[in-house]
């Protein structure tokens, strides 16, 4: 019987008999819920409290939902007060509080309520796996118009960019005034902060979103878990580089060129430059000073010309230049020059017409005035004579007509 029992019992190594079973990564990092029985020390000896101010426009909403806030905090043994006179919210521990960290969660909750987060979303901060981050963006950009444009860039057209950020980071994001309120896991908070601050520094969120999407797909492949993902991620280069960065890029290009020239059996770039340069003969005397523009004008006599003379000289040079520009026969050059001269003469004549004085009538002399008066009186007398003669002839005709009728 003893032999059979010894055969059935498993053989255990004496060195490993007190060792515990190995736990997996998920079990090791599992966060257990803190319960009242875990607080073996009893109620806290000191009271902890936090207060935060809220803007005037949030007063109406906070009054409506304050009963829900009180109910959510009472389950954790936290009391809260709403001060409408000073515009503040405060939370403090009580004798019923058992979790020492829950007061910090309550502080984050009233901060989120003050920044415009709805009560249904703000209550989620009380759970252990969710944290919050309030990113200040007001002091990143000085120009107000630029600040508004970049803040709108975080939201995107119809909120599409904000929705993409929320889906990729598993966070709730609210852009309000000079701050961005974020709620979610710690890893997601870090990514959102990076995206928001980069956007305010003029790096578009789409670049970071593309990077997160690629990382998400790479994480699904177990073969790439131990490898570096740098070769898969996109590299975005700024347009404006520093002087040191430009020099580094230039040196890289020269190095690549030298390697390719060595492979082809050619000398390097520096060696080729040295070969091209010819050694100059050394002279202890400096080169002669070049004449200035004024000196050249003095030599040619142009310096002493008047303004209109200089203009005429330039026009002459221009015409000569036009004359020599044509590579055709001399006859065509001459005809073009004559046509140009005719056109200029016509334009000059048209411009001169404005300055031609109109013909004015001279005032009549005394003799001319007397002659006009004499002529006028003669014309009047002739008219009167003709009128009298006409009347006499009319009377004779009437009398004759009457005599004829009587007979």
VEXTORFI-212973 format. One line per 10 residues: number of its first residue (from 0); for each residue x, y, z of N, C-alpha, C. Coordinates in steps of 0.1 Angstrom, whole numbers, m for minus. Layout:
<recs>
NUM> X Y Z X Y Z X Y Z | ...
</recs>
This chain:
<recs>
0> 8 m12 0 0 0 0 9 13 0 | 19 12 8 28 24 9 35 26 m4 | 38 15 m11 45 17 m24 36 23 m34 | 23 19 m35 13 24 m44 11 39 m42 | 10 43 m29 8 58 m25 19 66 m29 | 31 61 m28 43 69 m32 44 70 m47 | 39 61 m54 39 62 m69 29 72 m74 | 17 73 m68 7 82 m72 10 96 m68 | 17 99 m57 19 113 m53 30 120 m62 | 27 133 m66 37 139 m75 50 143 m68
10> 61 143 m75 74 146 m70 75 162 m70 | 78 168 m59 79 183 m58 93 186 m54 | 99 195 m61 113 200 m57 112 208 m44 | 121 205 m35 121 212 m22 124 227 m23 | 132 231 m33 136 245 m35 124 253 m40 | 114 247 m48 103 254 m54 90 252 m48 | 90 246 m36 76 243 m31 69 255 m25 | 76 265 m21 70 277 m16 67 289 m26 | 71 286 m39 69 296 m49 54 297 m54 | 50 309 m57 36 311 m62 36 310 m77
20> 24 308 m82 22 308 m97 24 321 m103 | 30 321 m115 33 334 m122 19 340 m127 | 18 353 m125 6 360 m129 9 367 m143 | m2 369 m151 0 375 m164 0 390 m162 | 3 397 m173 4 412 m173 m9 418 m170 | m20 413 m175 m33 419 m172 m37 418 m158 | m33 406 m152 m37 404 m137 m28 414 m129 | m16 416 m132 m7 424 m124 m12 439 m124 | m16 444 m136 m20 458 m137 m35 460 m135 | m42 451 m130 m57 452 m128 m59 461 m116
30> m68 471 m117 m70 480 m106 m83 476 m99 | m81 472 m87 m93 467 m79 m100 479 m73 | m113 478 m72 m121 488 m67 m119 490 m52 | m118 503 m47 m115 505 m33 m129 505 m26 | m130 496 m16 m143 494 m9 m141 500 6 | m153 502 13 m152 507 26 m144 498 36 | m145 485 34 m137 475 43 m122 476 41 | m118 482 29 m103 484 27 m97 495 36 | m105 504 40 m100 515 49 m101 510 63 | m90 504 68 m90 498 81 m87 508 92
40> m82 520 88 m79 530 98 m91 538 103 | m102 537 96 m114 544 101 m115 558 94 | m124 566 100 m126 580 94 m113 588 95 | m112 598 86 m100 607 85 m100 617 97 | m88 619 102 m87 629 113 m88 643 109 | m84 646 96 m85 660 91 m94 661 79 | m100 673 78 m109 675 66 m101 681 55 | m103 676 43 m97 681 31 m108 687 22 | m105 699 16 m115 706 8 m108 713 m4 | m116 714 m14 m112 722 m26 m123 730 m31
50> m120 742 m37 m130 751 m42 m125 756 m56 | m135 759 m65 m132 764 m78 m142 774 m82 | m139 785 m89 m148 795 m94 m154 790 m108 | m166 795 m111 m172 792 m123 m177 805 m130 | m178 806 m143 m183 818 m150 m197 820 m148 | m202 833 m150 m215 837 m148 m225 829 m156 | m222 826 m169 m231 819 m178 m234 805 m174 | m226 799 m165 m228 785 m160 m237 784 m148 | m241 796 m142 m248 796 m130 m262 789 m131 | m269 792 m142 m283 787 m144 m282 771 m145
60> m273 766 m153 m271 752 m155 m268 745 m142 | m258 751 m135 m254 744 m122 m265 743 m112 | m273 754 m111 m285 753 m102 m294 742 m106 | m296 740 m119 m305 729 m123 m300 715 m120 | m287 713 m121 m281 699 m120 m275 697 m106 | m275 707 m97 m268 706 m85 m273 694 m76 | m286 691 m77 m291 679 m70 m284 666 m75 | m282 665 m88 m276 653 m94 m261 653 m89 | m254 664 m88 m240 665 m84 m239 660 m69 | m249 665 m61 m249 661 m47 m251 646 m45
70> m260 641 m53 m263 627 m52 m251 618 m56 | m244 622 m67 m232 615 m72 m221 615 m62 | m219 626 m54 m208 627 m45 m212 621 m31 | m225 620 m28 m229 614 m15 m226 599 m14 | m226 592 m26 m223 578 m26 m209 575 m22 | m200 585 m24 m186 584 m20 m183 591 m7 | m193 596 0 m191 603 13 m185 617 12 | m188 624 1 m182 637 m2 m194 647 m1 | m192 658 6 m203 669 6 m198 680 m3 | m208 687 m9 m205 698 m18 m214 710 m16
80> m209 722 m19 m217 734 m17 m216 743 m30 | m227 750 m33 m227 759 m44 m229 773 m39 | m219 782 m41 m220 795 m36 m223 804 m48 | m236 809 m49 m239 817 m60 m235 832 m58 | m233 836 m46 m229 850 m43 m215 852 m48 | m205 843 m44 m191 845 m48 m189 837 m62 | m198 829 m66 m196 822 m79 m186 811 m78 | m188 802 m68 m178 792 m66 m185 779 m62 | m178 768 m64 m182 754 m60 m171 748 m51 | m175 741 m41 m165 735 m31 m169 721 m28
90> m159 713 m25 m161 699 m21 m152 696 m9 | m157 688 0 m149 684 12 m152 670 17 | m143 665 25 m145 651 30 m154 652 43 | m160 641 46 m169 640 58 m164 627 66 | m172 625 76 m169 613 85 m172 600 77 | m180 601 67 m184 589 59 m174 586 48 | m165 595 45 m155 592 34 m146 581 38 | m144 571 29 m135 560 32 m123 560 22 | m125 565 10 m114 565 0 m106 578 1 | m93 577 4 m85 589 5 m83 597 m8
100> m84 590 m19 m81 597 m32 m94 603 m38 | m106 599 m33 m118 604 m39 m120 619 m39 | m114 626 m30 m115 640 m29 m109 647 m41 | m98 641 m46 m91 646 m58 m100 644 m70 | m107 633 m71 m116 630 m82 m128 640 m81 | m133 643 m69 m144 653 m67 m139 667 m72 | m126 670 m69 m121 683 m73 m120 684 m88 | m116 673 m95 m116 673 m110 m130 674 m115 | m140 669 m108 m154 669 m113 m159 683 m113 | m157 691 m102 m162 705 m102 m154 714 m112
110> m141 710 m114 m134 718 m124 m140 716 m138 | m143 704 m141 m149 701 m154 m163 707 m156 | m171 707 m145 m184 714 m145 m182 729 m148 | m172 735 m142 m169 749 m144 m165 752 m158 | m158 743 m165 m153 745 m178 m163 741 m189 | m176 738 m186 m186 736 m196 m190 721 m198 | m184 712 m191 m187 697 m193 m201 694 m187 | m209 687 m194 m222 683 m189 m221 673 m177 | m231 673 m169 m231 665 m156 m230 650 m159 | m237 646 m170 m236 632 m174 m223 627 m177
120> m214 636 m183 m201 632 m187 m191 634 m175 | m193 645 m167 m184 648 m156 m185 638 m145 | m196 631 m143 m197 621 m132 m188 609 m135 | m185 607 m148 m176 595 m151 m162 596 m146 | m158 608 m142 m145 610 m137 m143 603 m123 | m154 600 m116 m153 593 m103 m148 579 m104 | m148 573 m116 m143 559 m117 m128 560 m118 | m121 549 m114 m107 548 m113 m99 548 m126 | m105 543 m136 m98 541 m149 m99 554 m158 | m106 564 m153 m107 576 m161 m101 588 m154
130> m93 596 m161 m87 608 m156 m90 620 m165 | m87 632 m160 m90 644 m168 m78 652 m169 | m78 661 m179 m67 671 m182 m73 683 m188 | m70 695 m182 m75 707 m187 m63 715 m193 | m63 715 m206 m51 721 m214 m54 736 m216 | m45 744 m212 m46 759 m214 m40 763 m227 | m47 769 m236 m42 772 m249 m43 787 m251 | m47 795 m242 m49 810 m244 m36 817 m245 | m25 812 m238 m13 820 m238 m3 814 m248 | m7 805 m257 2 799 m267 4 809 m279
140> m7 815 m284 m7 824 m295 m11 838 m291 | m4 848 m295 m7 862 m291 m18 868 m299 | m17 866 m312 m27 872 m322 m40 865 m320 | m51 874 m318 m64 868 m315 m70 861 m327 | m69 867 m339 m75 861 m351 m68 847 m354 | m55 847 m352 m47 834 m354 m51 824 m344 | m53 828 m332 m57 819 m321 m71 813 m324 | m81 821 m329 m94 816 m332 m93 806 m343 | m85 809 m354 m84 800 m365 m78 786 m361 | m68 787 m353 m61 774 m348 m70 766 m339
150> m78 773 m330 m87 766 m322 m98 760 m330 | m103 766 m340 m113 761 m349 m107 749 m356 | m94 749 m359 m88 738 m366 m88 725 m358 | m88 726 m344 m90 714 m336 m103 708 m338 | m114 716 m339 m127 711 m340 m129 706 m354 | m125 713 m365 m126 708 m378 m139 712 m384 | m141 709 m397 m154 712 m404 m165 702 m398 | m176 708 m393 m187 700 m387 m182 691 m376 | m171 695 m369 m166 687 m358 m160 673 m362 | m156 672 m374 m150 659 m379 m137 656 m373
160> m128 666 m372 m115 664 m366 m115 660 m352 | m124 667 m344 m126 664 m330 m131 650 m328 | m141 646 m337 m146 632 m336 m135 622 m339 | m127 625 m348 m116 615 m351 m106 614 m340 | m103 625 m333 m94 625 m321 m100 617 m310 | m113 619 m308 m120 611 m297 m120 596 m300 | m122 592 m313 m123 578 m316 m109 571 m315 | m99 578 m319 m85 572 m318 m79 572 m304 | m83 582 m296 m77 582 m282 m86 577 m271 | m99 574 m275 m109 569 m265 m111 579 m254
170> m111 592 m258 m112 603 m248 m124 612 m252 | m129 619 m242 m139 629 m245 m132 643 m245 | m134 651 m256 m127 664 m257 m137 675 m259 | m135 686 m251 m144 697 m252 m136 710 m253 | m137 717 m264 m130 729 m266 m139 741 m262 | m134 748 m252 m143 759 m246 m134 770 m242 | m136 782 m249 m128 794 m245 m113 793 m247 | m106 795 m236 m91 794 m236 m86 781 m231 | m95 771 m229 m90 758 m225 m97 746 m233 | m90 735 m232 m95 722 m238 m96 712 m227
180> m109 708 m224 m111 698 m213 m111 684 m220 | m103 675 m213 m102 661 m219 m104 651 m207 | m112 641 m211 m115 630 m201 m112 616 m208 | m105 607 m201 m103 594 m207 m91 587 m200 | m86 576 m206 m74 569 m200 m62 578 m201 | m52 574 m193 m40 583 m192 m32 583 m205 | m32 572 m212 m24 572 m225 m31 581 m235 | m44 581 m235 m52 590 m245 m50 604 m241 | m49 608 m228 m47 622 m224 m34 627 m229 | m24 619 m229 m11 623 m234 m11 626 m249
190> m18 618 m256 m19 620 m271 m27 632 m274 | m38 634 m267 m46 646 m270 m39 659 m267 | m32 659 m256 m24 671 m252 m14 674 m263 | m7 664 m268 3 666 m279 m4 672 m291 | m15 666 m295 m22 671 m307 m27 685 m305 | m32 689 m294 m38 702 m292 m26 713 m292 | m16 710 m284 m5 720 m283 3 721 m297 | 4 710 m304 10 711 m318 1 719 m327 | m12 718 m326 m21 725 m334 m20 740 m332 | m18 744 m319 m17 758 m315 m3 763 m320
200> 7 754 m322 20 758 m328 21 757 m343 | 9 756 m349 7 756 m364 12 743 m370 | 9 732 m363 11 718 m369 m3 712 m370 | m8 710 m382 m22 705 m384 m25 692 m377 | m37 690 m370 m40 678 m363 m40 666 m372 | m42 668 m385 m43 656 m394 m31 648 m395 | m19 654 m393 m6 647 m393 m6 637 m381 | m10 642 m369 m10 634 m357 m21 623 m358 | m32 626 m364 m43 616 m366 m38 605 m375 | m31 608 m386 m26 598 m395 m16 589 m387
210> m7 595 m379 2 587 m371 m5 578 m362 | m15 582 m355 m23 574 m346 m30 562 m353 | m35 565 m365 m42 555 m373 m32 544 m377 | m20 548 m381 m9 538 m385 m5 530 m373 | m3 536 m361 0 529 m349 m10 519 m345 | m23 523 m347 m34 514 m343 m34 501 m352 | m31 503 m365 m30 491 m374 m18 483 m371 | m7 489 m367 6 482 m365 5 474 m352 | m3 479 m342 m5 472 m329 m12 459 m331 | m20 457 m341 m27 445 m344 m18 433 m348
220> m6 436 m354 3 426 m359 12 422 m347 | 12 409 m343 20 405 m332 35 404 m336 | 38 403 m349 52 402 m353 60 415 m352 | 52 426 m352 59 439 m351 59 444 m337 | 56 436 m327 55 441 m313 69 444 m308 | 79 437 m312 93 439 m307 101 448 m317 | 96 452 m328 103 460 m338 100 475 m336 | 109 483 m342 107 498 m342 97 501 m353 | 88 511 m351 78 515 m360 81 528 m368 | 94 532 m366 98 545 m373 97 544 m388
230> 100 533 m394 100 532 m408 86 532 m414 | 76 529 m406 62 530 m411 55 543 m408 | 60 551 m398 54 563 m395 58 574 m405 | 48 583 m409 52 594 m418 61 605 m412 | 70 610 m420 79 620 m415 75 634 m421 | 71 643 m413 66 656 m417 77 666 m414 | 81 673 m425 92 683 m423 86 697 m424 | 91 706 m415 87 720 m415 93 727 m427 | 86 737 m432 90 744 m444 102 753 m440 | 102 759 m429 113 768 m424 122 761 m415
240> 134 759 m420 144 752 m412 154 762 m405 | 160 757 m394 171 765 m388 183 765 m396 | 193 773 m393 206 774 m400 213 761 m398 | 213 756 m386 220 743 m382 214 732 m390 | 200 731 m391 194 721 m398 197 721 m413 | 197 733 m419 201 735 m433 215 730 m436 | 224 733 m426 238 729 m428 239 714 m427 | 232 708 m418 232 693 m416 227 686 m429 | 216 692 m435 210 686 m447 220 687 m459 | 227 699 m459 237 701 m470 248 691 m469
250> 253 689 m457 264 679 m454 260 665 m458 | 247 662 m455 242 648 m459 242 646 m474 | 238 657 m481 237 656 m496 252 655 m501 | 261 662 m496 275 662 m501 281 648 m498 | 278 642 m486 283 629 m483 278 618 m492 | 265 619 m495 259 609 m504 265 611 m518 | 268 623 m523 274 625 m536 288 620 m536 | 295 622 m525 309 617 m524 310 602 m525 | 300 595 m518 300 581 m518 297 575 m532 | 287 582 m539 284 577 m553 296 580 m562
260> 303 591 m560 315 594 m569 326 584 m566 | 328 580 m554 338 570 m550 335 557 m556 | 322 553 m556 318 540 m562 320 540 m577 | 319 552 m583 321 553 m598 336 555 m601 | 345 556 m591 359 558 m593 363 572 m597 | 355 582 m593 357 596 m595 362 603 m582 | 369 614 m583 373 621 m571 361 627 m564 | 363 631 m551 352 637 m544 350 651 m548 | 339 658 m543 336 671 m547 347 681 m544 | 352 680 m531 363 689 m527 375 688 m535
270> 379 676 m538 391 673 m546 389 679 m560 | 377 677 m566 374 683 m579 375 698 m579 | 371 704 m569 371 719 m568 386 724 m567 | 394 716 m559 408 720 m558 416 719 m571 | 412 709 m579 418 707 m592 415 718 m601 | 403 723 m601 398 734 m610 405 747 m607 | 407 749 m594 413 762 m590 427 763 m594 | 431 774 m601 444 777 m606 451 786 m596 | 463 783 m594 471 791 m584 474 805 m590 | 470 815 m583 472 829 m588 486 834 m584
280> 492 842 m592 505 848 m589 503 859 m578 | 511 858 m568 510 867 m557 515 881 m560 | 508 891 m557 513 905 m559 510 913 m546 | 520 920 m542 518 927 m529 509 940 m531 | 507 944 m543 499 956 m545 484 953 m546 | 475 961 m541 461 959 m542 456 962 m556 | 445 957 m560 440 959 m574 435 974 m575 | 436 980 m587 432 994 m589 418 996 m585 | 415 1008 m580 402 1011 m576 393 1014 m588 | 381 1008 m588 372 1009 m599 365 1023 m599
290> 363 1030 m611 357 1043 m611 342 1042 m606 | 338 1052 m599 324 1053 m595 315 1057 m607 | 302 1057 m604 292 1061 m614 293 1076 m618 | 296 1083 m607 297 1098 m609 310 1101 m617 | 321 1094 m615 333 1096 m622 331 1093 m637 | 324 1083 m640 321 1079 m654 312 1090 m661 | 302 1095 m653 294 1106 m658 302 1119 m661 | 312 1122 m652 320 1133 m654 329 1132 m666 | 334 1120 m668 342 1117 m680 335 1119 m693 | 322 1114 m694 314 1115 m706 307 1128 m707
300> 307 1136 m697 300 1149 m697 286 1149 m694 | 281 1137 m691 266 1135 m688 263 1142 m675 | 272 1143 m666 270 1149 m653 265 1164 m654 | 270 1171 m664 267 1185 m665 254 1188 m674 | 248 1178 m679 236 1180 m687 224 1183 m678 | 214 1190 m684 202 1193 m677 192 1181 m678 | 181 1183 m671 172 1171 m670 166 1168 m684 | 161 1178 m691 155 1176 m704 165 1171 m714 | 178 1175 m713 188 1171 m722 191 1156 m719 | 192 1152 m706 194 1138 m703 182 1129 m709
310> 170 1134 m707 159 1127 m712 159 1125 m728 | 163 1136 m734 165 1135 m749 175 1125 m753 | 186 1125 m746 197 1116 m748 193 1101 m747 | 185 1099 m736 180 1086 m733 171 1081 m744 | 162 1090 m749 153 1087 m760 160 1083 m772 | 171 1091 m775 179 1088 m787 186 1074 m786 | 191 1071 m774 197 1058 m772 187 1047 m774 | 175 1050 m769 164 1039 m770 161 1037 m784 | 160 1048 m792 157 1046 m806 168 1039 m814 | 180 1042 m810 191 1035 m817 191 1020 m813
320> 187 1018 m801 187 1004 m797 176 996 m804 | 164 1003 m806 153 997 m814 158 995 m828 | 165 1004 m834 170 1003 m847 179 991 m849 | 188 988 m839 197 977 m841 191 964 m836 | 179 964 m830 174 952 m826 169 943 m837 | 165 949 m848 160 942 m860 172 936 m867 | 171 923 m870 182 916 m877 178 914 m892 | 168 921 m896 164 920 m910 172 931 m918 | 168 933 m931 175 942 m940 174 957 m935 | 183 965 m941 184 979 m937 171 987 m941
330> 165 982 m952 153 989 m956 141 988 m946 | 140 976 m940 129 973 m930 132 982 m918 | 145 982 m914 149 990 m902 145 1005 m904 | 148 1010 m916 145 1024 m919 130 1027 m920 | 123 1018 m926 108 1020 m926 102 1020 m912 | 107 1011 m904 102 1010 m890 105 1023 m883 | 117 1028 m885 121 1040 m878 113 1052 m883 | 110 1053 m896 102 1064 m902 88 1063 m897 | 83 1051 m896 69 1049 m891 68 1054 m876 | 78 1051 m869 79 1055 m855 79 1070 m854
340> 87 1076 m863 88 1091 m863 75 1097 m866 | 68 1092 m876 55 1097 m880 45 1096 m869 | 45 1085 m862 35 1083 m851 38 1092 m840 | 51 1094 m837 54 1104 m826 51 1118 m830 | 53 1121 m843 49 1135 m848 34 1137 m847 | 26 1127 m851 11 1128 m850 7 1130 m835 | 13 1122 m827 9 1123 m812 13 1137 m807 | 25 1142 m811 29 1155 m806 20 1166 m811 | 15 1165 m824 6 1175 m830 m7 1175 m822 | m12 1163 m819 m25 1162 m812 m24 1168 m798
350> m12 1165 m791 m10 1171 m778 m9 1187 m779 | m3 1191 m790 m1 1206 m792 m14 1213 m796 | m24 1206 m801 m37 1212 m805 m44 1219 m793 | m42 1213 m781 m48 1218 m769 m43 1232 m766 | m31 1235 m769 m24 1248 m766 m26 1259 m776 | m32 1256 m788 m34 1266 m799 m45 1275 m795 | m43 1288 m795 m53 1298 m791 m64 1299 m801 | m76 1301 m797 m87 1302 m807 m87 1316 m813 | m93 1318 m826 m93 1331 m832 m103 1340 m826 | m99 1352 m822 m108 1361 m815 m112 1373 m825
360> m124 1377 m825 m129 1388 m833 m125 1401 m827 | m119 1410 m836 m115 1423 m831 m127 1432 m829 | m126 1441 m820 m137 1451 m817 m139 1461 m829 | m151 1464 m833 m153 1473 m845 m149 1487 m842 | m144 1494 m852 m139 1508 m851 m152 1517 m852 | m149 1530 m850 m160 1540 m850 m166 1542 m865 | m157 1541 m875 m162 1542 m889 m171 1530 m892 | m167 1518 m888 m174 1506 m891 m188 1507 m884 | m188 1512 m872 m201 1513 m865 m210 1523 m872 | m205 1535 m877 m213 1545 m884 m219 1539 m897
370> m210 1531 m904 m214 1525 m917 m225 1515 m914 | m224 1507 m903 m234 1497 m900 m248 1504 m897 | m247 1516 m890 m259 1523 m887 m265 1529 m899 | m257 1534 m909 m262 1540 m921 m269 1529 m929 | m262 1518 m930 m268 1507 m938 m282 1502 m932 | m282 1502 m918 m295 1498 m911 m306 1507 m914 | m303 1521 m915 m314 1531 m917 m319 1530 m932 | m309 1528 m941 m313 1526 m955 m322 1514 m957 | m319 1503 m950 m327 1491 m952 m341 1494 m947 | m342 1501 m936 m355 1504 m930 m364 1513 m939
380> m357 1523 m945 m365 1532 m955 m369 1524 m967 | m361 1515 m972 m365 1507 m984 m376 1498 m980 | m376 1493 m968 m387 1484 m964 m400 1492 m963 | m399 1504 m958 m412 1512 m956 m417 1516 m970 | m409 1519 m980 m413 1522 m993 m420 1511 m1000 | m414 1499 m998 m420 1487 m1004 m433 1484 m998 | m435 1486 m985 m447 1483 m978 m458 1493 m983 | m455 1506 m985 m464 1516 m990 m469 1513 m1004 | m460 1509 m1012 m463 1506 m1026 m473 1494 m1026 | m470 1484 m1018 m478 1472 m1018 m492 1476 m1013
390> m494 1484 m1004 m507 1488 m999 m515 1496 m1010 | m508 1504 m1018 m515 1512 m1028 m520 1502 m1039 | m512 1493 m1043 m515 1483 m1053 m527 1474 m1048 | m528 1471 m1035 m538 1463 m1030 m552 1471 m1030 | m551 1484 m1027 m563 1493 m1027 m569 1494 m1042 | m559 1496 m1052 m564 1497 m1065 m571 1484 m1070 | m565 1473 m1066 m571 1460 m1070 m585 1458 m1064 | m586 1463 m1051 m599 1462 m1045 m610 1471 m1052 | m606 1483 m1055 m615 1492 m1061 m619 1487 m1075 | m609 1482 m1082 m613 1476 m1095 m622 1464 m1094
400> m620 1456 m1084 m629 1444 m1082 m643 1449 m1079 | m644 1460 m1071 m657 1465 m1067 m665 1471 m1079 | m657 1478 m1088 m663 1484 m1100 m668 1473 m1109 | m661 1463 m1110 m665 1452 m1119 m678 1445 m1113 | m679 1444 m1100 m691 1438 m1095 m703 1447 m1097 | m701 1461 m1095 m713 1470 m1097 m718 1469 m1112 | m708 1469 m1121 m712 1468 m1135 m719 1455 m1139
</recs>
